[in-house]
C-alpha cells in the first residue's frame, strides 16, 4: 500500500514539476515577445534585446516628445543618426551661406561708398574756382570754374607766356617768363593728375561694383539651390526615421 502511494506521489511530483516548467515557459515566451517590439516599455537605458533578427536598445524614441524609456530598433537608431547628420549639414550650410552673403554685401557696400566719394570729388573739381594769374593791365586775379575751363585757361596763358618769352630781350625778362611757364605747367600737370586719379577711382569702383553685384547674385542663386537640396535631404531623412521608429516594429 505504501509502495503504491509512494509511486503515485512520485508521479504526482513529476507531473507537477512538468506543469510548472511548461507553465513558466508558456508565460516567459509571450513576455519576451511583448518586450521585443519597438515602443514597448523598458527600464534600463542602454540595455540590449534581440528578438528574431531585430536588435533593440532601451532608450527614448526620437520621433516622440515622451521621455519614457522604450525599446528602440537598430534601424530607428541608424535613421536618427542619418536625420541628425542631414539636419546638421543643412543648418551648418545656412550659417556658412549667410556669412558669405554678409561678406559680399559688405564688400559691395564699401565699393559703392568709395564710388560715391570719388564722384563727389569729381563734382567738387568741376565746380572749384582755379586761379590762373593776374591780368597784366587791370592787375585783377583771373579765375576759371571747373577743371575743363581751368585747363583751357592755363594752356592759353602758357601759350601767351611762351610768345612773350620769344620776344624778351634781357636775361631777367627771359628768366621771369621761363619761371612763369614752369609754374603754370606744374599747375596744369597737377590738375591733370587729379582728374586722372579721380577718373581711375571711379572706373575701378564701378568695375568692382559690377563684379561683386554679379558674385552676390550668383551666390544667392546657388545657395538657394543647394539649401533646397539639403532641406529635401532633411525631409527625406525625417520621413525615413518616422517609418523606422514606428511603434510595434
ABEGO torsion letter per residue (X at the ends): XAAAAAAAAAAAAAAAAAAAAAAAAAAAAAAAAAAABBGBBBABBGBBBBBEABBBBBBBBAABABABBBBBBAAAAAAAAAAAAAAAAAAAAAAAAAAAAAAAAAAAAAAAAAAAAAAAAAAAAAABBBBAEBBAAAGBBBBBBEAAAAAAAAAAAAAAAAAAAAABABAAAAAAAAAAAAAAAAAAAAAAAAAAAAAAAAAAAAAAAAAAAAAAAAAAAAAAAAAAAAAAAAAAAAAAAAAAABBGX
